[in-house]
Amino acid sequence: MPFKSLEDRRKYLAEWRARNRDKTLAAKRAYRAKHRDRIRERKREKYGVTPAARQAASVRHARYYSIKKQDPAYMAARRERARGWYSANAERWGARSRAMPKWANKFFISEIYDLAKLRTERLGIPHEVDHIVPLRGKNVCGLHVESNLRVVPSAINRAKGNALLAH
């Protein structure tokens, strides 16, 4: 069957594999069974250890973390580290990063977050950065840009919630 281009051939083969999924899986299983030693050797060259050693390390790792997760002190410290990272990198994560267009001025945005920290330190009242038009509002969604941000006391920001209010 002649193909006009390489893309046509790839498309045809992908469709054939989707239609003949059982044949494809059976062929893969047969290849793995026949060439088991060759596959192991390739993995040993690539990763530098045997598959059994990798699996044992994975089991040790999982066991270590499952034991650690049962320790309340460990989990409290882990949560505290996460909170610290999120507060230090507030402008980089979550809905904010998805709502930030490429043309947004990241310098001004970081300055607004720095201003909120400065006001909190100097005034002794917790301040937060508020989105004037909420990022995920009921009727309207705003952007994470400098013109949609303002620094307000935490109490006011929490009372506003996810609503769109006049300035």
Secondary structure, 3 states (H helix, E strand, C coil): CCCCCHHHHHHHHHHHHHHCHHHHHHHHHHHHHHCHHHHHHHHHHHHCCCHHHHHHHHHHHHHHHHHHHCCHHHHHHHHHHHHHHHHHCHHHCCHHHHCCCCCCCHHHHHHHHHHHHHHHHHHCCCEEEEECCCCCCCCCCCCCCHHHEEEEEHHHHHHHCCCCCCC
